[in-house]
Amino acid sequence: MEVCITFKGDLTGKQATIRFIDEFHANPKAKWLEQGSPVYPTQHQLQELFRAADMISTPFELKSLPGGEWILELAVEPHSVTAIDIW
């Protein structure tokens, strides 16, 4: 699904990052299933699960619009969570 968020105010020089939790990002269950659903994961498997749970920050572009507005356009997966940081 395409999402468009409009911001009012001056965001000149600001940066944005996006983090997702969905089927493809920050999904340790998928990794656990890929591992064969171990009841007692090994130390190595646990490390992989922790890495699979990480929310990775990805830089994202804020686009300037006429009239001092800014827009952020992104695609999100159904049943997902998206964190947007602007600083």
Backbone as XML, in Angstrom:
<?xml version="1.0"?>
<chain id="A" units="angstrom">
  <residue number="1" name="MET">
    <atom name="N" x="0.836" y="-1.158" z="0.000"/>
    <atom name="CA" x="0.000" y="0.000" z="0.000"/>
    <atom name="C" x="0.892" y="1.236" z="0.000"/>
  </residue>
  <residue number="2" name="GLU">
    <atom name="N" x="0.553" y="2.188" z="-0.841"/>
    <atom name="CA" x="1.297" y="3.445" z="-0.901"/>
    <atom name="C" x="0.745" y="4.412" z="0.136"/>
  </residue>
  <residue number="3" name="VAL">
    <atom name="N" x="1.649" y="5.046" z="0.888"/>
    <atom name="CA" x="1.272" y="6.012" z="1.904"/>
    <atom name="C" x="1.983" y="7.323" z="1.608"/>
  </residue>
  <residue number="4" name="CYS">
    <atom name="N" x="1.274" y="8.409" z="1.777"/>
    <atom name="CA" x="1.820" y="9.747" z="1.538"/>
    <atom name="C" x="1.532" y="10.587" z="2.781"/>
  </residue>
  <residue number="5" name="ILE">
    <atom name="N" x="2.590" y="11.112" z="3.395"/>
    <atom name="CA" x="2.438" y="11.947" z="4.586"/>
    <atom name="C" x="2.933" y="13.345" z="4.245"/>
  </residue>
  <residue number="6" name="THR">
    <atom name="N" x="2.110" y="14.343" z="4.549"/>
    <atom name="CA" x="2.475" y="15.733" z="4.283"/>
    <atom name="C" x="2.779" y="16.428" z="5.607"/>
  </residue>
  <residue number="7" name="PHE">
    <atom name="N" x="3.895" y="17.168" z="5.628"/>
    <atom name="CA" x="4.313" y="17.922" z="6.806"/>
    <atom name="C" x="4.256" y="19.404" z="6.487"/>
  </residue>
  <residue number="8" name="LYS">
    <atom name="N" x="3.828" y="20.203" z="7.450"/>
    <atom name="CA" x="3.829" y="21.649" z="7.296"/>
    <atom name="C" x="4.989" y="22.203" z="8.115"/>
  </residue>
  <residue number="9" name="GLY">
    <atom name="N" x="5.601" y="23.252" z="7.610"/>
    <atom name="CA" x="6.723" y="23.859" z="8.306"/>
    <atom name="C" x="8.006" y="23.619" z="7.543"/>
  </residue>
  <residue number="10" name="ASP">
    <atom name="N" x="9.044" y="24.261" z="7.998"/>
    <atom name="CA" x="10.328" y="24.194" z="7.300"/>
    <atom name="C" x="11.141" y="22.990" z="7.772"/>
  </residue>
  <residue number="11" name="LEU">
    <atom name="N" x="11.357" y="22.055" z="6.898"/>
    <atom name="CA" x="12.188" y="20.889" z="7.202"/>
    <atom name="C" x="13.516" y="20.942" z="6.445"/>
  </residue>
  <residue number="12" name="THR">
    <atom name="N" x="13.887" y="22.118" z="5.970"/>
    <atom name="CA" x="15.144" y="22.276" z="5.245"/>
    <atom name="C" x="16.300" y="21.771" z="6.108"/>
  </residue>
  <residue number="13" name="GLY">
    <atom name="N" x="17.121" y="20.929" z="5.523"/>
    <atom name="CA" x="18.271" y="20.377" z="6.229"/>
    <atom name="C" x="17.953" y="19.206" z="7.139"/>
  </residue>
  <residue number="14" name="LYS">
    <atom name="N" x="16.690" y="18.867" z="7.274"/>
    <atom name="CA" x="16.302" y="17.728" z="8.127"/>
    <atom name="C" x="16.495" y="16.423" z="7.358"/>
  </residue>
  <residue number="15" name="GLN">
    <atom name="N" x="16.708" y="15.382" z="8.106"/>
    <atom name="CA" x="16.862" y="14.053" z="7.523"/>
    <atom name="C" x="15.772" y="13.145" z="8.077"/>
  </residue>
  <residue number="16" name="ALA">
    <atom name="N" x="15.433" y="12.122" z="7.313"/>
    <atom name="CA" x="14.418" y="11.155" z="7.744"/>
    <atom name="C" x="14.975" y="9.744" z="7.627"/>
  </residue>
  <residue number="17" name="THR">
    <atom name="N" x="14.604" y="8.911" z="8.571"/>
    <atom name="CA" x="14.892" y="7.479" z="8.475"/>
    <atom name="C" x="13.593" y="6.724" z="8.741"/>
  </residue>
  <residue number="18" name="ILE">
    <atom name="N" x="13.529" y="5.539" z="8.178"/>
    <atom name="CA" x="12.348" y="4.684" z="8.296"/>
    <atom name="C" x="12.792" y="3.328" z="8.828"/>
  </residue>
  <residue number="19" name="ARG">
    <atom name="N" x="11.980" y="2.761" z="9.713"/>
    <atom name="CA" x="12.188" y="1.393" z="10.209"/>
    <atom name="C" x="10.864" y="0.656" z="10.090"/>
  </residue>
  <residue number="20" name="PHE">
    <atom name="N" x="10.937" y="-0.603" z="9.656"/>
    <atom name="CA" x="9.735" y="-1.398" z="9.437"/>
    <atom name="C" x="9.728" y="-2.641" z="10.323"/>
  </residue>
  <residue number="21" name="ILE">
    <atom name="N" x="8.534" y="-3.046" z="10.722"/>
    <atom name="CA" x="8.284" y="-4.386" z="11.255"/>
    <atom name="C" x="7.195" y="-4.957" z="10.358"/>
  </residue>
  <residue number="22" name="ASP">
    <atom name="N" x="7.555" y="-5.985" z="9.605"/>
    <atom name="CA" x="6.588" y="-6.625" z="8.713"/>
    <atom name="C" x="7.100" y="-8.019" z="8.355"/>
  </residue>
  <residue number="23" name="GLU">
    <atom name="N" x="6.525" y="-8.598" z="7.348"/>
    <atom name="CA" x="6.897" y="-9.951" z="6.925"/>
    <atom name="C" x="8.371" y="-10.053" z="6.526"/>
  </residue>
  <residue number="24" name="PHE">
    <atom name="N" x="8.946" y="-8.945" z="6.060"/>
    <atom name="CA" x="10.302" y="-8.969" z="5.519"/>
    <atom name="C" x="11.338" y="-8.274" z="6.402"/>
  </residue>
  <residue number="25" name="HIS">
    <atom name="N" x="10.905" y="-7.504" z="7.382"/>
    <atom name="CA" x="11.813" y="-6.723" z="8.222"/>
    <atom name="C" x="11.516" y="-6.984" z="9.701"/>
  </residue>
  <residue number="26" name="ALA">
    <atom name="N" x="12.583" y="-7.114" z="10.495"/>
    <atom name="CA" x="12.440" y="-7.296" z="11.946"/>
    <atom name="C" x="11.463" y="-8.430" z="12.253"/>
  </residue>
  <residue number="27" name="ASN">
    <atom name="N" x="11.690" y="-9.590" z="11.644"/>
    <atom name="CA" x="10.763" y="-10.719" z="11.770"/>
    <atom name="C" x="11.522" y="-11.972" z="12.213"/>
  </residue>
  <residue number="28" name="PRO">
    <atom name="N" x="11.769" y="-12.104" z="13.528"/>
    <atom name="CA" x="12.497" y="-13.289" z="13.988"/>
    <atom name="C" x="11.715" y="-14.592" z="13.827"/>
  </residue>
  <residue number="29" name="LYS">
    <atom name="N" x="10.386" y="-14.511" z="13.781"/>
    <atom name="CA" x="9.600" y="-15.751" z="13.611"/>
    <atom name="C" x="9.903" y="-16.400" z="12.267"/>
  </residue>
  <residue number="30" name="ALA">
    <atom name="N" x="10.029" y="-15.590" z="11.216"/>
    <atom name="CA" x="10.348" y="-16.151" z="9.901"/>
    <atom name="C" x="11.696" y="-16.854" z="9.936"/>
  </residue>
  <residue number="31" name="LYS">
    <atom name="N" x="12.681" y="-16.255" z="10.621"/>
    <atom name="CA" x="14.006" y="-16.875" z="10.745"/>
    <atom name="C" x="13.906" y="-18.172" z="11.544"/>
  </residue>
  <residue number="32" name="TRP">
    <atom name="N" x="13.124" y="-18.168" z="12.620"/>
    <atom name="CA" x="12.948" y="-19.350" z="13.454"/>
    <atom name="C" x="12.318" y="-20.486" z="12.640"/>
  </residue>
  <residue number="33" name="LEU">
    <atom name="N" x="11.308" y="-20.159" z="11.820"/>
    <atom name="CA" x="10.699" y="-21.169" z="10.957"/>
    <atom name="C" x="11.708" y="-21.684" z="9.934"/>
  </residue>
  <residue number="34" name="GLU">
    <atom name="N" x="12.517" y="-20.766" z="9.386"/>
    <atom name="CA" x="13.568" y="-21.143" z="8.426"/>
    <atom name="C" x="14.581" y="-22.091" z="9.069"/>
  </residue>
  <residue number="35" name="GLN">
    <atom name="N" x="14.813" y="-21.918" z="10.362"/>
    <atom name="CA" x="15.754" y="-22.775" z="11.097"/>
    <atom name="C" x="15.154" y="-24.145" z="11.426"/>
  </residue>
  <residue number="36" name="GLY">
    <atom name="N" x="13.878" y="-24.341" z="11.121"/>
    <atom name="CA" x="13.218" y="-25.611" z="11.430"/>
    <atom name="C" x="12.462" y="-25.585" z="12.743"/>
  </residue>
  <residue number="37" name="SER">
    <atom name="N" x="12.201" y="-24.416" z="13.284"/>
    <atom name="CA" x="11.444" y="-24.223" z="14.533"/>
    <atom name="C" x="12.057" y="-24.975" z="15.711"/>
  </residue>
  <residue number="38" name="PRO">
    <atom name="N" x="13.341" y="-24.752" z="15.968"/>
    <atom name="CA" x="13.972" y="-25.512" z="17.055"/>
    <atom name="C" x="13.370" y="-25.171" z="18.425"/>
  </residue>
  <residue number="39" name="VAL">
    <atom name="N" x="13.096" y="-26.211" z="19.208"/>
    <atom name="CA" x="12.571" y="-26.017" z="20.562"/>
    <atom name="C" x="13.651" y="-25.406" z="21.444"/>
  </residue>
  <residue number="40" name="TYR">
    <atom name="N" x="14.885" y="-25.882" z="21.275"/>
    <atom name="CA" x="16.022" y="-25.368" z="22.033"/>
    <atom name="C" x="17.071" y="-24.870" z="21.041"/>
  </residue>
  <residue number="41" name="PRO">
    <atom name="N" x="16.950" y="-23.617" z="20.591"/>
    <atom name="CA" x="17.910" y="-23.102" z="19.611"/>
    <atom name="C" x="19.335" y="-23.090" z="20.169"/>
  </residue>
  <residue number="42" name="THR">
    <atom name="N" x="20.273" y="-23.334" z="19.278"/>
    <atom name="CA" x="21.680" y="-23.259" z="19.664"/>
    <atom name="C" x="22.059" y="-21.789" z="19.870"/>
  </residue>
  <residue number="43" name="GLN">
    <atom name="N" x="23.239" y="-21.568" z="20.408"/>
    <atom name="CA" x="23.721" y="-20.207" z="20.606"/>
    <atom name="C" x="23.788" y="-19.457" z="19.266"/>
  </residue>
  <residue number="44" name="HIS">
    <atom name="N" x="24.260" y="-20.147" z="18.234"/>
    <atom name="CA" x="24.344" y="-19.549" z="16.896"/>
    <atom name="C" x="22.950" y="-19.197" z="16.371"/>
  </residue>
  <residue number="45" name="GLN">
    <atom name="N" x="21.993" y="-20.101" z="16.549"/>
    <atom name="CA" x="20.624" y="-19.842" z="16.101"/>
    <atom name="C" x="20.016" y="-18.656" z="16.851"/>
  </residue>
  <residue number="46" name="LEU">
    <atom name="N" x="20.297" y="-18.556" z="18.153"/>
    <atom name="CA" x="19.796" y="-17.423" z="18.931"/>
    <atom name="C" x="20.367" y="-16.110" z="18.420"/>
  </residue>
  <residue number="47" name="GLN">
    <atom name="N" x="21.647" y="-16.109" z="18.086"/>
    <atom name="CA" x="22.260" y="-14.897" z="17.537"/>
    <atom name="C" x="21.582" y="-14.499" z="16.224"/>
  </residue>
  <residue number="48" name="GLU">
    <atom name="N" x="21.299" y="-15.485" z="15.379"/>
    <atom name="CA" x="20.593" y="-15.206" z="14.126"/>
    <atom name="C" x="19.200" y="-14.642" z="14.391"/>
  </residue>
  <residue number="49" name="LEU">
    <atom name="N" x="18.510" y="-15.176" z="15.398"/>
    <atom name="CA" x="17.170" y="-14.690" z="15.733"/>
    <atom name="C" x="17.214" y="-13.245" z="16.238"/>
  </residue>
  <residue number="50" name="PHE">
    <atom name="N" x="18.210" y="-12.935" z="17.063"/>
    <atom name="CA" x="18.357" y="-11.565" z="17.547"/>
    <atom name="C" x="18.647" y="-10.609" z="16.396"/>
  </residue>
  <residue number="51" name="ARG">
    <atom name="N" x="19.509" y="-11.020" z="15.464"/>
    <atom name="CA" x="19.794" y="-10.180" z="14.294"/>
    <atom name="C" x="18.543" y="-9.995" z="13.441"/>
  </residue>
  <residue number="52" name="ALA">
    <atom name="N" x="17.757" y="-11.058" z="13.298"/>
    <atom name="CA" x="16.528" y="-10.981" z="12.490"/>
    <atom name="C" x="15.485" y="-10.071" z="13.140"/>
  </residue>
  <residue number="53" name="ALA">
    <atom name="N" x="15.589" y="-9.846" z="14.446"/>
    <atom name="CA" x="14.632" y="-8.991" z="15.151"/>
    <atom name="C" x="15.007" y="-7.512" z="15.088"/>
  </residue>
  <residue number="54" name="ASP">
    <atom name="N" x="16.226" y="-7.202" z="14.667"/>
    <atom name="CA" x="16.676" y="-5.806" z="14.611"/>
    <atom name="C" x="15.836" y="-4.981" z="13.642"/>
  </residue>
  <residue number="55" name="MET">
    <atom name="N" x="15.492" y="-3.781" z="14.076"/>
    <atom name="CA" x="14.846" y="-2.815" z="13.183"/>
    <atom name="C" x="15.953" y="-1.980" z="12.558"/>
  </residue>
  <residue number="56" name="ILE">
    <atom name="N" x="16.148" y="-2.122" z="11.279"/>
    <atom name="CA" x="17.203" y="-1.432" z="10.552"/>
    <atom name="C" x="16.703" y="-0.064" z="10.081"/>
  </residue>
  <residue number="57" name="SER">
    <atom name="N" x="17.451" y="0.988" z="10.408"/>
    <atom name="CA" x="17.105" y="2.339" z="9.955"/>
    <atom name="C" x="17.592" y="2.541" z="8.527"/>
  </residue>
  <residue number="58" name="THR">
    <atom name="N" x="16.697" y="3.025" z="7.680"/>
    <atom name="CA" x="17.014" y="3.297" z="6.281"/>
    <atom name="C" x="16.766" y="4.777" z="6.007"/>
  </residue>
  <residue number="59" name="PRO">
    <atom name="N" x="17.764" y="5.489" z="5.467"/>
    <atom name="CA" x="17.527" y="6.897" z="5.116"/>
    <atom name="C" x="16.406" y="7.011" z="4.095"/>
  </residue>
  <residue number="60" name="PHE">
    <atom name="N" x="15.625" y="8.085" z="4.228"/>
    <atom name="CA" x="14.486" y="8.282" z="3.334"/>
    <atom name="C" x="14.401" y="9.747" z="2.956"/>
  </residue>
  <residue number="61" name="GLU">
    <atom name="N" x="13.953" y="10.006" z="1.740"/>
    <atom name="CA" x="13.932" y="11.365" z="1.211"/>
    <atom name="C" x="12.639" y="12.098" z="1.565"/>
  </residue>
  <residue number="62" name="LEU">
    <atom name="N" x="12.808" y="13.310" z="2.093"/>
    <atom name="CA" x="11.699" y="14.234" z="2.268"/>
    <atom name="C" x="11.689" y="15.148" z="1.053"/>
  </residue>
  <residue number="63" name="LYS">
    <atom name="N" x="10.554" y="15.254" z="0.392"/>
    <atom name="CA" x="10.466" y="16.087" z="-0.807"/>
    <atom name="C" x="9.764" y="17.400" z="-0.475"/>
  </residue>
  <residue number="64" name="SER">
    <atom name="N" x="10.346" y="18.487" z="-0.957"/>
    <atom name="CA" x="9.795" y="19.819" z="-0.740"/>
    <atom name="C" x="8.663" y="20.090" z="-1.728"/>
  </residue>
  <residue number="65" name="LEU">
    <atom name="N" x="7.576" y="20.683" z="-1.233"/>
    <atom name="CA" x="6.442" y="21.077" z="-2.064"/>
    <atom name="C" x="6.308" y="22.600" z="-2.018"/>
  </residue>
  <residue number="66" name="PRO">
    <atom name="N" x="5.645" y="23.180" z="-2.998"/>
    <atom name="CA" x="5.394" y="24.621" z="-2.941"/>
    <atom name="C" x="4.554" y="24.960" z="-1.702"/>
  </residue>
  <residue number="67" name="GLY">
    <atom name="N" x="4.757" y="26.143" z="-1.175"/>
    <atom name="CA" x="3.953" y="26.581" z="-0.026"/>
    <atom name="C" x="4.510" y="26.148" z="1.307"/>
  </residue>
  <residue number="68" name="GLY">
    <atom name="N" x="5.754" y="25.664" z="1.331"/>
    <atom name="CA" x="6.377" y="25.304" z="2.604"/>
    <atom name="C" x="5.980" y="23.957" z="3.163"/>
  </residue>
  <residue number="69" name="GLU">
    <atom name="N" x="5.390" y="23.105" z="2.359"/>
    <atom name="CA" x="5.035" y="21.762" z="2.815"/>
    <atom name="C" x="6.079" y="20.759" z="2.325"/>
  </residue>
  <residue number="70" name="TRP">
    <atom name="N" x="6.156" y="19.662" z="3.022"/>
    <atom name="CA" x="7.072" y="18.571" z="2.682"/>
    <atom name="C" x="6.269" y="17.291" z="2.619"/>
  </residue>
  <residue number="71" name="ILE">
    <atom name="N" x="6.739" y="16.358" z="1.791"/>
    <atom name="CA" x="6.005" y="15.112" z="1.609"/>
    <atom name="C" x="6.958" y="13.929" z="1.740"/>
  </residue>
  <residue number="72" name="LEU">
    <atom name="N" x="6.426" y="12.867" z="2.312"/>
    <atom name="CA" x="7.159" y="11.610" z="2.433"/>
    <atom name="C" x="6.252" y="10.539" z="1.836"/>
  </residue>
  <residue number="73" name="GLU">
    <atom name="N" x="6.727" y="9.851" z="0.811"/>
    <atom name="CA" x="5.947" y="8.816" z="0.145"/>
    <atom name="C" x="6.646" y="7.471" z="0.340"/>
  </residue>
  <residue number="74" name="LEU">
    <atom name="N" x="5.902" y="6.476" z="0.766"/>
    <atom name="CA" x="6.505" y="5.163" z="0.958"/>
    <atom name="C" x="5.473" y="4.061" z="0.779"/>
  </residue>
  <residue number="75" name="ALA">
    <atom name="N" x="5.966" y="2.880" z="0.554"/>
    <atom name="CA" x="5.115" y="1.691" z="0.441"/>
    <atom name="C" x="5.218" y="0.918" z="1.749"/>
  </residue>
  <residue number="76" name="VAL">
    <atom name="N" x="4.076" y="0.520" z="2.277"/>
    <atom name="CA" x="4.059" y="-0.275" z="3.506"/>
    <atom name="C" x="3.293" y="-1.571" z="3.269"/>
  </residue>
  <residue number="77" name="GLU">
    <atom name="N" x="3.710" y="-2.593" z="3.964"/>
    <atom name="CA" x="3.063" y="-3.898" z="3.870"/>
    <atom name="C" x="1.824" y="-3.931" z="4.769"/>
  </residue>
  <residue number="78" name="PRO">
    <atom name="N" x="0.817" y="-4.723" z="4.390"/>
    <atom name="CA" x="-0.341" y="-4.894" z="5.281"/>
    <atom name="C" x="0.116" y="-5.492" z="6.620"/>
  </residue>
  <residue number="79" name="HIS">
    <atom name="N" x="-0.579" y="-5.166" z="7.676"/>
    <atom name="CA" x="-0.305" y="-5.696" z="9.018"/>
    <atom name="C" x="1.139" y="-5.398" z="9.437"/>
  </residue>
  <residue number="80" name="SER">
    <atom name="N" x="1.576" y="-4.176" z="9.214"/>
    <atom name="CA" x="2.951" y="-3.807" z="9.534"/>
    <atom name="C" x="2.987" y="-2.575" z="10.434"/>
  </residue>
  <residue number="81" name="VAL">
    <atom name="N" x="4.170" y="-2.293" z="10.939"/>
    <atom name="CA" x="4.423" y="-1.092" z="11.736"/>
    <atom name="C" x="5.568" y="-0.348" z="11.071"/>
  </residue>
  <residue number="82" name="THR">
    <atom name="N" x="5.436" y="0.963" z="10.961"/>
    <atom name="CA" x="6.477" y="1.783" z="10.365"/>
    <atom name="C" x="6.827" y="2.898" z="11.336"/>
  </residue>
  <residue number="83" name="ALA">
    <atom name="N" x="8.123" y="3.029" z="11.639"/>
    <atom name="CA" x="8.601" y="4.118" z="12.490"/>
    <atom name="C" x="9.349" y="5.114" z="11.598"/>
  </residue>
  <residue number="84" name="ILE">
    <atom name="N" x="8.970" y="6.374" z="11.710"/>
    <atom name="CA" x="9.603" y="7.439" z="10.926"/>
    <atom name="C" x="10.264" y="8.398" z="11.898"/>
  </residue>
  <residue number="85" name="ASP">
    <atom name="N" x="11.547" y="8.626" z="11.711"/>
    <atom name="CA" x="12.289" y="9.586" z="12.531"/>
    <atom name="C" x="12.729" y="10.735" z="11.639"/>
  </residue>
  <residue number="86" name="ILE">
    <atom name="N" x="12.473" y="11.956" z="12.089"/>
    <atom name="CA" x="12.928" y="13.152" z="11.374"/>
    <atom name="C" x="13.716" y="13.984" z="12.369"/>
  </residue>
  <residue number="87" name="TRP">
    <atom name="N" x="14.932" y="14.349" z="11.967"/>
    <atom name="CA" x="15.769" y="15.171" z="12.842"/>
    <atom name="C" x="16.570" y="16.160" z="12.053"/>
  </residue>
</chain>
